[in-house]
Amino acid sequence: LFAADTPAEIIAAFTNLTGKTPALPIWSYGLWMARAYYRTADELLDVVKEMRARQIPLDVILLDGRAWHKMETRFDFSWDPERYPDPVGFIRKLDAYHVRLCLWEYPYISTFNPLFNELANKGYLLKTVNGQTYIHQWLPEPYELMLPQLCPSGIIDFTNPDAYAWYRDQHKPLFDMGVAVMKTDFGEAVPENVVAYNGDSGTRLHNVYSLLYNRCVYEATQLYGKGQPLVWGRSGWTGSQRYPVQWGGDPQGDWEGLAGSIRGGLSWGMSGVPFHTHDIGGFSSLHGGKPTPEFFIRSTQVGVLSSHTRFHGQSVREPWEFGAEAEAIVRDWIDLRYRLLPYLEQCAAEASETGLPVMRAMPLAFPDEPLAWGFEEQYMLGPALLVAPVLQSGGRVRFYLPEGAWTDWWTGEVIHGPQLIDTIAPLDVLPLYGRAGESVPLGPSVRINTDELPVPTPVVEVRAF
């Protein structure tokens, strides 16, 4: 039980006990591009080439689940030889465009993989209470083979030191060939009725399993990767701030999905974890098509004003796929994203010292203003910027300005709170206000990605409020 006078002090006490977040590489704050999924190397490379041709900056691109390995036998760290006969050559092509590669993984091994029996015999997989290797059924019988990407699987037992070391070291060949970061997907499927190597029941292991999984991959990146380590993780628990970054899983691609992503991210921040982002455009939609241009733009604006920024979903997410107007607006917002890098680095440094998240819910940022607490989708981006997302078609947005003077980012107009604002935001504008007494350092515009920036990141302008 933690007690303090303010939420910020509670988070500080909590992270003093459970750990602070480490520093992240500057490129992690740049643009990540993904799709579920790029089916071939050429399809992915065409996207990279088009991003460069259109001068849209890009730092990281993802090969998601099903994209780089055989679905029926996943996951054993091996490339699909039919689609990627020369993974080293493929990564060299990405290097020529100064794009880093993120690869998907999860801690399960298909029963159809020859490696399954080897790992089971070594005791590297979770077991049933009767001592047999536990086999996880993603779908109930007789549908368990309906989805080849979710075949019956064993679950890696990270409480076994040998299994932990084996799984960690399997990453070395990937990092040696130039992979930059791993997307640590899943990790939540530990049932109650299993027993781990250390004697833990599934009930006790369920929550901490995701922490052990992400720690293992983070440590692999420390040992075998280049530069400051990170993961792109989905699941987490107490202490996950030690192994950043996390994103919110697969949200629905509609307005409530975006609102839910924001609420989830702000809750995650109040749980002591400073970094969070969502799938720009949403992961999936009920109608199965791509998002509308309006929704795509509004989702982009929130993604730009988050700790990290990634486009991802089951359909296309490249800006030019949504028309000339959307592409132009999104390009401007991506430019703002890169210009905000010095400010985001300051927010991250504060997170490492105090535990405060980059995206701050209103009760956390304004504990003495109860009227602010009910506005669950607006937030502070660091100490200086108030963000009011647009969460409905047509641009209508209602938000609360707390006490004090606030400067409209776009017009420079100074408005005094407290007050409720009800307005219609133009498509290219998301309400954004600077807090009196604070400032935002801005860097230069970026044409390719963060590789063109010197160290430390230069500041070319300071917005003081």
Rosetta blueprint (number, residue, H / E / L):
1 L L
2 F L
3 A L
4 A L
5 D L
6 T L
7 P H
8 A H
9 E H
10 I H
11 I H
12 A H
13 A H
14 F H
15 T H
16 N H
17 L H
18 T H
19 G L
20 K L
21 T L
22 P L
23 A L
24 L L
25 P L
26 I H
27 W H
28 S H
29 Y H
30 G L
31 L E
32 W E
33 M E
34 A L
35 R L
36 A L
37 Y L
38 Y L
39 R L
40 T L
41 A H
42 D H
43 E H
44 L H
45 L H
46 D H
47 V H
48 V H
49 K H
50 E H
51 M H
52 R H
53 A H
54 R L
55 Q L
56 I L
57 P L
58 L L
59 D L
60 V E
61 I E
62 L E
63 L E
64 D L
65 G L
66 R L
67 A L
68 W L
69 H L
70 K L
71 M L
72 E L
73 T L
74 R L
75 F L
76 D L
77 F L
78 S L
79 W L
80 D L
81 P L
82 E L
83 R L
84 Y L
85 P L
86 D L
87 P H
88 V H
89 G H
90 F H
91 I H
92 R H
93 K H
94 L H
95 D H
96 A H
97 Y L
98 H L
99 V L
100 R E
101 L E
102 C E
103 L E
104 W E
105 E E
106 Y L
107 P L
108 Y E
109 I E
110 S E
111 T L
112 F L
113 N L
114 P L
115 L H
116 F H
117 N H
118 E H
119 L H
120 A H
121 N H
122 K L
123 G L
124 Y L
125 L E
126 L L
127 K E
128 T E
129 V L
130 N L
131 G L
132 Q L
133 T E
134 Y L
135 I L
136 H E
137 Q L
138 W L
139 L L
140 P L
141 E L
142 P L
143 Y L
144 E L
145 L L
146 M L
147 L L
148 P H
149 Q H
150 L H
151 C L
152 P L
153 S E
154 G E
155 I E
156 I E
157 D L
158 F L
159 T L
160 N L
161 P H
162 D H
163 A H
164 Y H
165 A H
166 W H
167 Y H
168 R H
169 D H
170 Q L
171 H L
172 K H
173 P H
174 L H
175 F H
176 D H
177 M L
178 G L
179 V L
180 A L
181 V E
182 M E
183 K E
184 T E
185 D L
186 F L
187 G L
188 E L
189 A L
190 V L
191 P L
192 E L
193 N L
194 V E
195 V E
196 A L
197 Y L
198 N L
199 G L
200 D L
201 S E
202 G H
203 T H
204 R H
205 L H
206 H H
207 N H
208 V H
209 Y H
210 S H
211 L H
212 L H
213 Y H
214 N H
215 R H
216 C H
217 V H
218 Y H
219 E H
220 A H
221 T H
222 Q H
223 L H
224 Y H
225 G L
226 K L
227 G L
228 Q L
229 P L
230 L L
231 V L
232 W E
233 G E
234 R L
235 S L
236 G L
237 W L
238 T L
239 G L
240 S H
241 Q H
242 R H
243 Y L
244 P L
245 V L
246 Q E
247 W E
248 G L
249 G L
250 D L
251 P L
252 Q E
253 G L
254 D L
255 W H
256 E H
257 G H
258 L H
259 A H
260 G H
261 S H
262 I H
263 R H
264 G H
265 G H
266 L H
267 S H
268 W H
269 G H
270 M L
271 S L
272 G L
273 V L
274 P L
275 F L
276 H L
277 T E
278 H L
279 D E
280 I E
281 G L
282 G L
283 F L
284 S E
285 S L
286 L L
287 H L
288 G L
289 G L
290 K L
291 P L
292 T L
293 P H
294 E H
295 F H
296 F H
297 I H
298 R H
299 S H
300 T H
301 Q H
302 V H
303 G H
304 V H
305 L L
306 S L
307 S L
308 H L
309 T E
310 R E
311 F E
312 H L
313 G L
314 Q L
315 S L
316 V L
317 R L
318 E L
319 P H
320 W H
321 E H
322 F H
323 G L
324 A H
325 E H
326 A H
327 E H
328 A H
329 I H
330 V H
331 R H
332 D H
333 W H
334 I H
335 D H
336 L H
337 R H
338 Y H
339 R H
340 L L
341 L H
342 P H
343 Y H
344 L H
345 E H
346 Q H
347 C H
348 A H
349 A H
350 E H
351 A H
352 S H
353 E H
354 T H
355 G L
356 L L
357 P L
358 V L
359 M E
360 R E
361 A E
362 M H
363 P H
364 L H
365 A H
366 F L
367 P L
368 D L
369 E L
370 P H
371 L H
372 A H
373 W H
374 G L
375 F L
376 E L
377 E L
378 Q L
379 Y E
380 M E
381 L E
382 G L
383 P L
384 A L
385 L E
386 L E
387 V E
388 A L
389 P L
390 V L
391 L L
392 Q L
393 S L
394 G L
395 G L
396 R E
397 V E
398 R E
399 F E
400 Y E
401 L E
402 P E
403 E E
404 G E
405 A E
406 W E
407 T E
408 D E
409 W L
410 W L
411 T L
412 G L
413 E L
414 V E
415 I E
416 H E
417 G E
418 P E
419 Q E
420 L E
421 I E
422 D E
423 T E
424 I E
425 A L
426 P L
427 L L
428 D L
429 V L
430 L L
431 P L
432 L E
433 Y E
434 G E
435 R E
436 A L
437 G L
438 E L
439 S E
440 V E
441 P E
442 L E
443 G L
444 P L
445 S L
446 V L
447 R L
448 I L
449 N L
450 T H
451 D H
452 E H
453 L L
454 P L
455 V L
456 P L
457 T L
458 P L
459 V L
460 V L
461 E E
462 V E
463 R E
464 A E
465 F L
